[in-house]
Amino acid sequence: MLVLVYSMNCYTFTYNMITM
């Protein structure tokens, strides 16, 4: 579960970096 949350946070961070 913790790994899934970490993966989602990493994905969100990457998405934000790309969209900025």
JOFEN-V541118 format. One record per residue. SS is DSSP state (~ for helix, > for strand, _ for the rest). Layout:
BEGIN
SS
SS
END
This chain:
BEGIN
_
~
~
~
~
~
~
~
~
~
~
~
~
~
~
~
~
~
~
_
END
